[in-house]
Amino acid sequence: MRPPRRPADNPEARACGRITAGTGGRHDCPFLADRIDLIASRFVANATERAPAGAKAYFRQLYYELAISTSPHAVASVLQLADPERILFGTDFPALFEEEVQGLTQALEDNPLLRPGDLEMIKRHNALRLFPRLRHPSPAVR
């Protein structure tokens, strides 16, 4: 029997470390990126050498999970920092009832800020790119 894979060896575990969950990252990061650059330039030794692209460039490398924030205002905030290829849709199920999840899904689908191809990326394809094993779930998951 093979020993279990360490998180550092598992690409899916590494991907999880780059996702800001619906607990605030999607709201805070767009507002904090410029502030971090300003503060770092004043108080962090060698900030420009240590992070030459600035905080915003590093925040753009993260993935943002929308959870229950599908309103145009919430999505607009995330789109200021991340391309649609970096946005994921999570439902918070089972914490929410199915009807609530359907309403949030509909709000995302009706969002005027998203282009036609963006929605499928956000709802499914971005997650499959990060977690390829979900393309073919095991029989126990089905």
Sequence and secondary structure as in RCSB ss.txt:
>XXXX:A:sequence
MRPPRRPADNPEARACGRITAGTGGRHDCPFLADRIDLIASRFVANATERAPAGAKAYFRQLYYELAISTSPHAV
ASVLQLADPERILFGTDFPALFEEEVQGLTQALEDNPLLRPGDLEMIKRHNALRLFPRLRHPSPAVR
>XXXX:A:secstr
      GGG HHHHHHTTEE TTTHHHHHHHHHHHHHHHHHHHSTTHHHHSTT HHHHHTTSEEE TT  SHHHH
HHHHTT  GGGEE    TTTS HHHHHHHHHHHHT TTS HHHHHIIIIIHHHHH GGGGS  TTT 
